[in-house]
Amino acid sequence: MIKGIGIDATELERVAKIIERRPHFVERILTPAEQTLFTSHSSHRQVEFLAGRYACKEAFSKAWGTGIGKVSFQDLEILRDDNGAPAFTKSPHQGKVFVSLTHTEELAIAQVLLEE
């Protein structure tokens, strides 16, 4: 049974500017394991990665029905499955969490589905 669905779009340019102005933003959004993946990428790919993880976490909070605040960015972790696709490895949801993530030149878009 579906418990919730959420979607979010994050502007890449906005994330790039935030990284420039406030480098600690990365640590606020990403868990230590996500930060390891983040640092392994080129600067352009880092922007895509951070924007994508931000969108995934926002989409989760919408599916969860609380928004960010009741669930924090650090309560959620998205790493990669065996095929390299994004996969939630940490969340407060006890059931299955499905995520789809895509990028355009301007946006990172994520959709999350929670299943009981």
N, C-alpha and C positions, 0 to 999 in steps of 0.2 A: 504494500500500500504506500502511496506517495504521501509524505509528511509535509513537504514544502518544495518550492522551486524559486530560484532567484537568478537575476541577471544583472550584470554591471558592465559599463564601458568606461575605460580610463584613457585619457589623452596622453600620448607619449611625450609630446612637447612639454606639457605641464609637469610630468614626472622628471624629465631631464632638468628643468629649471629648479625643481625642488632639490634634486640630488646636488646640484651646483651650490645652492644657497644653504642647504641644511644637510650635510653628509650623514648626520646621525639619524635621519629619516629612515635610512636603510635598516638600521638596527631596530627601530621602532616597529617596522612592518614585518621584517623577515626574522624567522627563528635562526639559531646558529647553523643548523643544517642547511637551511635555504641560503644563508649568507655564503656558505662554502660554494654552492652552485653559482650564486651571483658573481663571486669574485673570479670564477673560472672563465667568464665570458669577456668579450671585447666591450668597450664602453657603450657602443650602440646596442649591442645585445643585452647589456646590463639594464638599460632603460626599458627594453621590451620585457625582460624577465621581471623586473620590479613592478612595472605597470600590470603585467599579467597576474602576478601573485596578489597584488592589491585588488584587482578586479575579482579574482577568485574568492578572496576573503570577504569582500563586500557582498558578492553574490551569495555566499554561504550565510552571512548574517541576515540577509533578506529572506532566504529560504527558511532559516531558523526562526524567523519572525520577530527578531529583537533589534536588528541593526547592530552596528559596532557600538560597543559600550557595555552591553550585557555579556557579550563575547568579545574578547580582545584579539588583536592581530596575532599575539603570541600564543593564544589558545588554538590557533589553526596553523597547520603546516601542510604545504603541497610540495611534494618531491616528484619523483618520476617512477612509473611502473617499469616492468621488465622491457617494455617496448619503447620506453622513452616518453610516454604520454604523461601529462600531469595527473597526479593522484594524491588525494588527501591521505596523509599518514597520521594526522592528529586533528581531532575535533571533539566537541562535547556530544555529538550525535552518536547514539549507540548502534544505529542501523548502517546501511550502505550509503556512501556519499559518491555521487557521480559528478564529474566535472568535464566541461568542454571549454577549451580556450582557443581563441584565434586572434591574429594580429593583422592590422592593415598598416598602411604608411602612417596613419594618424592615431589609431586606437588599438587598445587591447580589450577584447570582449570575452567575458566569461559567463557561463551558465552553470548553475549547480542544482542538482536534484537530490533530495533526501528521501530515502526509502526506509520504511520500517521493516 
